Amino acid sequence: MRYALILALLTGLCHSSVQAQDTAQTNARTAPADTVATKKTTFTLGALYASNASYYGQTAATALPYLAASGVVQFPFGLYFSGTAYRLLQDSANTVSATSATVGFNIPIGKKLTATLAYSHTFYPASSQFLQAANPDNASAELKYAYWLTSGIQADYAFGKTQDLFLTFNTGKQITLGSIARNKDLITLTPAIDIVAGTQRFYRSYVEEKYLQLSKLGLPLPLLPGIPAGRQTVTEEASSFDLLSYNLKVPLAYNRAHYMVEVEYQLSLLSDKALSGAGETRSFLNCSFYYQF
């Protein structure tokens, strides 16, 4: 049914993080996570509220709740374009805190196997508060297999001032909870688990930039995760490829023929190698609305 198409098309948009999996860069990559054969070009508009910006389960030193508006054009042969604008709720300096543009291509390999290639660029203002602002470019490749569970493996190469590589294994199951309006709608619950590994050079750049901003203002330098007392750079651990986080996502969605409303809770457990809060947990709440033409 049409609402099933909308749900599959927008899974990536609701991943929030809007990926890279997660919020800003993830949300920055507003690519469809699943591929559904379509016979016509579709255009989708979306709006999102997130309680905090998540970057593979990691967060900045302070919470960054934000609003986002997005648009996706999907062509029948697999090509899609998307754009997203972000507004940090505590950002008084800028009307728009960041914008991103994405181009991608979905490649059906079989009835159950799909490959997706995508590239995105995010425009961050100077002194951006986003954790991943050092790497505005992101290239990704994903293989996804849909059977009883929908499982996939995704590689992300984030680059700009620094270079980072991430590998994400994800698996989830869509559960149909029923219908309210006699088969004109659908309520779904889609619990999913992500396991993320990667490098953390982005965090070293984030810390150095934060210290620079505080120094210019003449403010005392805080002790941030991964920074020994009296130092302004993180250790070489930022360059090693390590397990970073385990992420549980539970999205509850209400689907109609042309629109979807979703509330998603995410719980992230950071590994002992994560520089932004080793061994800690992070909670995120995302509320979103999407309309497809």
C-alpha distance (Angstrom), angle and dihedral (degrees) to the residues before:
residue distance angle dihedral
M1 . . .
R2 3.78 . .
Y3 3.79 94.7 .
A4 3.80 90.1 55.2
L5 3.80 88.5 57.1
I6 3.80 91.1 50.9
L7 3.78 91.7 49.6
A8 3.80 93.1 51.0
L9 3.79 93.9 43.3
L10 3.79 93.5 50.9
T11 3.77 101.1 43.0
G12 3.80 89.7 99.8
L13 3.78 91.9 48.3
C14 3.80 90.4 54.5
H15 3.79 92.4 46.6
S16 3.65 97.6 101.9
S17 2.19 107.0 -137.8
V18 3.40 85.9 79.2
Q19 5.77 53.6 -128.8
A20 2.35 112.5 -115.6
Q21 2.90 22.5 157.8
D22 3.37 96.2 -67.9
T23 3.64 141.7 45.2
A24 3.69 126.3 -40.9
Q25 3.77 99.5 6.8
T26 3.76 89.8 26.0
N27 3.63 91.3 44.1
A28 3.69 85.9 39.8
R29 3.74 86.5 64.8
T30 3.78 97.7 61.6
A31 3.77 93.3 -179.5
P32 3.80 124.7 147.2
A33 3.77 108.5 -101.9
D34 3.80 94.6 -155.6
T35 3.76 129.5 39.2
V36 3.79 120.7 -132.4
A37 3.80 120.7 179.0
T38 3.79 110.2 -110.9
K39 3.78 129.3 -171.8
K40 3.76 96.2 -154.2
T41 3.77 141.9 33.0
T42 3.81 113.5 -88.7
F43 3.80 131.8 -160.9
T44 3.79 120.9 -157.8
L45 3.79 130.2 -169.9
G46 3.79 122.3 -163.2
A47 3.79 142.5 -175.9
L48 3.80 125.1 -162.7
Y49 3.80 139.1 -173.9
A50 3.82 117.2 -163.8
S51 3.80 125.3 -173.6
N52 3.82 90.8 -145.8
A53 3.80 139.3 -2.2
S54 3.80 110.7 -101.9
Y55 3.79 123.7 -161.8
Y56 3.80 106.3 -171.6
G57 3.80 87.1 -36.0
Q58 3.80 94.0 -49.2
T59 3.80 124.8 113.9
A60 3.79 140.8 -161.3
A61 3.82 121.8 -100.5
T62 3.82 90.3 -91.4
A63 3.80 128.9 35.8
L64 3.81 114.2 -92.3
P65 3.82 110.3 -160.5
Y66 3.78 110.7 -177.3
L67 3.78 148.5 171.6
A68 3.80 123.0 -130.4
A69 3.79 135.7 -169.3
S70 3.79 120.6 -162.3
G71 3.78 143.7 178.8
V72 3.82 131.3 -164.1
V73 3.81 130.4 -169.2
Q74 3.82 111.9 -162.5
F75 3.81 121.4 -169.8
P76 3.83 123.5 -155.3
F77 3.82 93.1 -117.2
G78 3.83 93.1 59.2
L79 3.80 104.6 -94.8
Y80 3.79 117.5 126.3
F81 3.80 138.8 175.8
S82 3.79 126.0 -160.6
G83 3.78 140.0 177.7
T84 3.80 133.2 -168.0
A85 3.81 134.9 -171.3
Y86 3.82 121.5 -159.3
R87 3.77 130.5 -157.4
L88 3.81 118.6 -169.0
L89 3.80 106.4 -145.5
Q90 3.81 93.3 -140.0
D91 3.83 94.0 45.1
S92 3.80 107.5 109.2
A93 3.80 95.7 168.7
N94 3.79 101.5 63.8
T95 3.78 135.4 37.5
V96 3.81 89.0 -150.4
S97 3.81 116.2 35.1
A98 3.82 95.8 -168.5
T99 3.81 141.1 -14.4
S100 3.77 130.2 -156.8
A101 3.80 138.7 -166.6
T102 3.80 126.4 -160.3
V103 3.78 137.0 -171.5
G104 3.78 121.1 -172.2
F105 3.77 145.6 159.8
N106 3.82 129.5 -142.9
I107 3.80 114.4 -149.6
P108 3.83 117.9 -165.5
I109 3.80 108.0 -146.4
G110 3.79 96.2 175.7
K111 3.78 141.2 -23.9
K112 3.79 91.5 -70.7
L113 3.82 104.9 20.1
T114 3.81 124.4 77.5
A115 3.80 133.8 175.2
T116 3.80 123.6 -155.8
L117 3.80 127.7 -166.5
A118 3.80 120.0 -171.0
Y119 3.79 143.0 167.6
S120 3.80 126.0 -165.2
H121 3.78 137.0 179.6
T122 3.80 123.1 -161.0
F123 3.79 122.1 -158.7
Y124 3.81 109.6 -142.5
P125 3.81 122.9 -175.5
A126 3.80 120.0 -126.3
S127 3.82 112.6 -74.4
S128 3.80 92.1 16.6
Q129 3.80 115.0 -174.0
F130 3.80 94.2 -143.4
L131 3.80 113.0 114.9
Q132 3.80 93.7 -133.5
A133 3.82 98.6 43.8
A134 3.82 92.1 118.9
N135 3.80 89.7 68.6
P136 3.82 109.1 50.0
D137 3.82 94.3 162.9
N138 3.79 124.5 72.8
A139 3.80 130.6 -179.5
S140 3.79 118.5 -173.9
A141 3.78 142.1 -179.0
E142 3.80 124.5 -168.2
L143 3.78 138.1 -176.8
K144 3.80 116.3 -161.2
Y145 3.80 128.5 -174.4
A146 3.80 119.4 -164.5
Y147 3.78 118.2 -159.7
W148 3.82 126.8 116.8
L149 3.78 85.3 -32.1
T150 3.78 124.1 29.2
S151 3.80 106.9 -130.8
G152 3.75 132.8 173.9
I153 3.76 147.4 166.0
Q154 3.79 121.2 -140.7
A155 3.80 132.7 -171.1
D156 3.82 120.1 -158.3
Y157 3.78 126.1 -169.4
A158 3.82 109.7 -164.4
F159 3.78 117.1 -171.1
G160 3.80 144.6 165.1
K161 3.81 120.5 98.9
T162 3.81 87.4 4.6
Q163 3.80 135.7 12.8
D164 3.79 127.2 -122.3
L165 3.79 135.3 174.5
F166 3.82 123.7 -154.1
L167 3.78 131.6 -173.3
T168 3.80 119.5 -164.4
F169 3.79 129.1 -171.7
N170 3.78 113.6 -165.0
T171 3.78 135.5 178.0
G172 3.79 132.6 173.1
K173 3.77 145.7 158.0
Q174 3.80 128.0 -136.0
I175 3.81 111.5 -139.4
T176 3.80 120.0 -164.6
L177 3.80 110.6 -140.0
G178 3.79 97.1 -176.8
S179 3.77 144.0 -97.6
I180 3.80 132.8 -74.9
A181 3.81 101.7 -168.7
R182 3.81 102.3 46.7
N183 3.80 100.5 -86.9
K184 3.81 93.5 -38.3
D185 3.79 90.0 105.4
L186 3.77 140.5 27.2
I187 3.81 133.7 -147.5
T188 3.79 115.2 -154.2
L189 3.79 138.3 -179.6
T190 3.81 115.9 -160.3
P191 3.83 112.6 -175.9
A192 3.79 112.8 -170.6
I193 3.79 139.8 176.0
D194 3.81 126.8 -146.7
I195 3.80 125.4 -168.0
V196 3.80 113.1 -165.2
A197 3.80 131.2 -165.5
G198 3.78 127.9 174.4
T199 3.79 151.0 111.5
Q200 3.83 124.7 -67.6
R201 3.79 108.3 -147.8
F202 3.81 87.0 126.5
Y203 3.80 88.5 67.0
R204 3.79 93.3 52.6
S205 3.80 89.1 54.3
Y206 3.82 91.4 45.8
V207 3.81 91.7 53.4
E208 3.80 94.3 46.2
E209 3.81 90.9 50.0
K210 3.80 91.6 48.2
Y211 3.81 92.0 51.3
L212 3.80 89.9 48.3
Q213 3.81 91.7 53.1
L214 3.82 92.5 48.7
S215 3.79 92.4 46.5
K216 3.81 91.5 53.4
L217 3.80 89.4 52.4
G218 3.80 92.0 47.7
L219 3.80 91.5 -121.4
P220 3.82 124.7 146.2
L221 3.79 114.8 -92.4
P222 3.83 112.1 -115.7
L223 3.77 127.0 -142.8
L224 3.79 105.2 -106.0
P225 3.81 125.9 -170.4
G226 3.81 110.9 -81.1
I227 3.83 94.4 20.1
P228 3.81 120.0 108.3
A229 3.82 115.8 -142.0
G230 3.81 112.7 -80.6
R231 3.81 95.2 15.9
Q232 3.79 129.3 106.0
T233 3.79 100.4 -163.0
V234 3.76 131.8 64.0
T235 3.77 121.8 -120.8
E236 3.77 126.9 -95.9
E237 3.81 87.4 -92.1
A238 3.81 84.8 93.8
S239 3.82 89.3 72.5
S240 3.81 97.8 50.7
F241 3.80 121.5 95.5
D242 3.81 107.0 -121.3
L243 3.78 142.4 155.8
L244 3.82 105.7 -86.8
S245 3.80 111.9 178.1
Y246 3.79 150.8 -12.1
N247 3.81 113.2 -138.6
L248 3.79 128.3 -165.1
K249 3.81 114.7 -165.8
V250 3.80 124.8 -172.2
P251 3.83 113.1 -176.1
L252 3.79 119.7 -176.9
A253 3.82 112.3 -163.4
Y254 3.78 137.7 -173.1
N255 3.84 111.1 -156.1
R256 3.79 131.4 -165.0
A257 3.78 130.6 172.4
H258 3.80 95.0 -82.5
Y259 3.80 106.9 12.6
M260 3.77 145.3 42.8
V261 3.81 133.4 -157.8
E262 3.78 117.5 -162.6
V263 3.80 140.0 -179.7
E264 3.79 116.2 -166.2
Y265 3.79 130.8 -172.2
Q266 3.80 119.1 -161.9
L267 3.79 126.9 -168.8
S268 3.81 116.3 -169.8
L269 3.79 125.9 -168.3
L270 3.81 111.4 -161.7
S271 3.80 118.9 -145.5
D272 3.79 123.6 -123.3
K273 3.83 87.2 -102.3
A274 3.81 95.3 59.4
L275 3.81 110.1 111.0
S276 3.80 94.3 -157.1
G277 3.83 97.2 62.5
A278 3.78 114.6 -22.9
G279 3.81 113.7 -146.3
E280 3.80 94.1 1.4
T281 3.79 129.3 122.6
R282 3.79 127.3 -127.1
S283 3.82 128.4 -160.2
F284 3.79 126.0 -155.6
L285 3.78 133.7 -177.4
N286 3.80 121.7 -162.9
C287 3.82 127.8 -174.9
S288 3.79 118.8 -170.4
F289 3.79 143.8 173.0
Y290 3.83 126.3 -163.3
Y291 3.78 131.6 -175.8
Q292 3.80 123.6 -167.7
F293 3.80 124.7 -156.6
